[in-house]
């Protein structure tokens, strides 16, 4: 499927979801809990035809909602009120939700397709034995830049972002962990550092970058970069791949100091109404042919080892999405920081966001 076709279908899908939000209020009174699955996912993070196929095959009806950050999802789950059956937390959020007793243990007897997941994504430190989560997608955080406009610059270091020639030319991912993490790694620290002095140092470092920052954005970054509205973006690999498909002048690199490697995962929160249906959906999304279709549509890397054999070689040989082992060795997962440190990160990030850019 071409990127533009995927984009237009995505627009239609979002429109459909808005209508679905209204429609679900009425159908929820006519569909029983055993027939309905409430799926809470990141925006633009599934091929909508896959949901149609799942509903046709399984007989379940999927009520679909989206969130734009792990923290927003966590808040909604903690508040209750809506009984989500499947959610998609990132690795550090899986760890946090396990610590807070917010996830249900998975029944692996109902998840036979987990055998297709690449062993390097199984039994991770944030969820030993995958008791609470199954990998959905994975990727890296890096720099995408316009080669045509910037010439031979490689951006192999985070430090390149501070070049004074890039005033008001950089789009930065809008997230506390990402922004503070870049500051920490630029200074030679871990992106999971809790040392107060190091955090203050990283905050000052990132404040000094603000004159070069055009905007702090999320999903819309790929369109801005594609349209040439900024020359440089700090974003996730999947977003970069989509942008590069639409604009051949763009390239993506993971800086040499290291960066974040992440996984988004399928989990079942406590309070789920349809546990059997939730397992059915997770297993369906872990089926190799479904995982391959989803990866091709979304643009992110699949952790499904069997699905890789179903993808075009051009996709799996693209180091932007599937980096070499040498690059992966220099990457870090975000770890759970604990509530007090996470609050501190968020407070420091707010200081960075309101720093004058002139």
Secondary structure, DSSP 8 states (H G I E B T S, - for coil): --HHHHHHHHHHHHHHHHHHHHHHHHHTTTS-TTTEEEEEEETT-S-HHHHHHHHHHH--EEEEEEESSHHHHHHHHHH-SS--SEE--BHHHHHHHHHTT-B----GGG-GGGGGB-GGGSS-TTSGGGSS-EEEEEEEEEEEEEHHHHTT----SGGGGG-GGGTT-EEEE--HHHHHHHHHHHTT--TT---HHHHHHHHHHHHTTGGGEEEEESTTHHHHHHTTS-SEEEEEHHHHHHHHHH-TTEEEE--TT-EEEEEEEEB-BTT-S-HHHHHHHHHHHTSHHHHHHHHHHH-SB--BHHHHTTS-HHHHT-TTTS--HHHHTTEE------HHHHHHHHHHHHHHHTS---
